[in-house]
Amino acid sequence: MGKGEKILPDSYERYMSLALDQASAALDKGEFPVGCVIVQNGQVIAQGARTGTVKCRSMISEVDHAEIRALKQLEMGHHPVAPENCTLFCTMEPCLMCYGAIILSGIKTIVYAFEDPMGGGTGCDLTCLPPLYRESRAKVVGGICRQKSLDLFYDFFNKGETLYWKDSFLDAYVRNQKTVSG
């Protein structure tokens, strides 16, 4: 891929599989299975996985999301970054915090695997927000490798020691989706 080239939709699954690897690694550590990679010119230039979810509910970190960790890595990165040429791949729809941070970073394409019916932020009507967000022109694509991400969330919620979002709307939704999809 040449310099400044956008990632084409026919390669989304390949990059999402790298985000799924991050999510699997998080799951292996008992963390909520969300992974993220940021790609520029066909190269992964930052990545992150969710942390801070294995403690008791009162001590959980709600800022150590995969997207935030990847954006922090991007800031400290060793690659020249042209955010408008980056695509962010995440195994779960970004929440409002992450969606806002991605928009502020200047990344113009967000690709996610599994929708977040409890806290997803990408359905937010940006036209009602101040110009910084309203004029972001971020493109959002959902459902890439959805089943693989669903499988990770199902495995997470079926672990006996899991407390994070246990018995929540998200837990019930994942279980229902797994039943529907087989």
NORMO-V613236 format. One record per residue. RES is the residue in three letters. PSI is psi in degrees with one decimal (* if undefined). Layout:
((RES | PSI) (RES | PSI))
This chain:
((MET | 131.4) (GLY | 168.1) (LYS | 130.2) (GLY | 4.0) (GLU | 140.4) (LYS | 154.4) (ILE | 130.4) (LEU | 147.2) (PRO | -28.6) (ASP | -8.3) (SER | 5.2) (TYR | -41.6) (GLU | -37.2) (ARG | -44.9) (TYR | -34.1) (MET | -32.2) (SER | -30.1) (LEU | -37.7) (ALA | -37.8) (LEU | -33.7) (ASP | -41.2) (GLN | -42.2) (ALA | -40.5) (SER | -40.4) (ALA | -39.1) (ALA | -44.8) (LEU | -40.8) (ASP | -26.7) (LYS | 2.7) (GLY | 4.4) (GLU | 161.7) (PHE | 126.5) (PRO | 72.9) (VAL | 131.4) (GLY | 156.7) (CYS | 140.4) (VAL | 146.9) (ILE | 127.2) (VAL | 135.4) (GLN | 129.5) (ASN | 38.2) (GLY | 6.7) (GLN | 134.8) (VAL | 120.7) (ILE | -8.8) (ALA | 152.8) (GLN | 161.3) (GLY | 157.5) (ALA | 151.7) (ARG | 136.1) (THR | 170.7) (GLY | 20.0) (THR | 1.2) (VAL | -7.8) (LYS | 176.1) (CYS | 155.6) (ARG | -35.3) (SER | -12.5) (MET | 11.5) (ILE | 140.8) (SER | 123.3) (GLU | 16.2) (VAL | -8.2) (ASP | 51.2) (HIS | 154.2) (ALA | -41.9) (GLU | -41.9) (ILE | -42.6) (ARG | -39.8) (ALA | -40.8) (LEU | -38.2) (LYS | -41.8) (GLN | -37.8) (LEU | -42.1) (GLU | -37.8) (MET | 4.3) (GLY | 171.9) (HIS | 17.2) (HIS | 142.4) (PRO | 134.6) (VAL | 130.5) (ALA | 90.8) (PRO | -33.8) (GLU | -16.7) (ASN | 6.5) (CYS | 151.3) (THR | 131.5) (LEU | 127.1) (PHE | 127.5) (CYS | 143.8) (THR | -10.8) (MET | 145.1) (GLU | 131.0) (PRO | 142.3) (CYS | 178.1) (LEU | -41.4) (MET | -49.6) (CYS | -40.9) (TYR | -45.0) (GLY | -42.9) (ALA | -39.3) (ILE | -45.1) (ILE | -46.6) (LEU | -28.1) (SER | -20.5) (GLY | 0.6) (ILE | 132.1) (LYS | -12.0) (THR | 126.4) (ILE | 125.1) (VAL | 127.2) (TYR | 162.3) (ALA | -59.9) (PHE | 132.5) (GLU | 150.5) (ASP | 95.2) (PRO | -15.4) (MET | -34.0) (GLY | 12.6) (GLY | 140.0) (GLY | -7.3) (THR | -11.1) (GLY | 0.5) (CYS | 136.1) (ASP | 97.7) (LEU | -20.3) (THR | -18.2) (CYS | -3.5) (LEU | 168.6) (PRO | 161.8) (PRO | -35.7) (LEU | -40.4) (TYR | -43.8) (ARG | -36.0) (GLU | 14.5) (SER | -31.9) (ARG | 33.4) (ALA | 133.2) (LYS | 132.9) (VAL | 129.1) (VAL | 124.4) (GLY | 164.1) (GLY | 8.7) (ILE | 118.7) (CYS | 35.3) (ARG | -46.8) (GLN | -39.7) (LYS | -38.8) (SER | -43.4) (LEU | -43.1) (ASP | -40.6) (LEU | -43.1) (PHE | -39.2) (TYR | -45.5) (ASP | -41.7) (PHE | -50.5) (PHE | -15.9) (ASN | -1.1) (LYS | 132.4) (GLY | -33.1) (GLU | -3.7) (THR | 125.4) (LEU | -26.6) (TYR | 118.5) (TRP | 18.8) (LYS | 136.4) (ASP | 23.5) (SER | 175.2) (PHE | -39.6) (LEU | -44.2) (ASP | -50.2) (ALA | -40.8) (TYR | -45.3) (VAL | -46.6) (ARG | -42.1) (ASN | -43.6) (GLN | -37.7) (LYS | -40.4) (THR | -43.7) (VAL | -42.1) (SER | -15.8) (GLY | *))
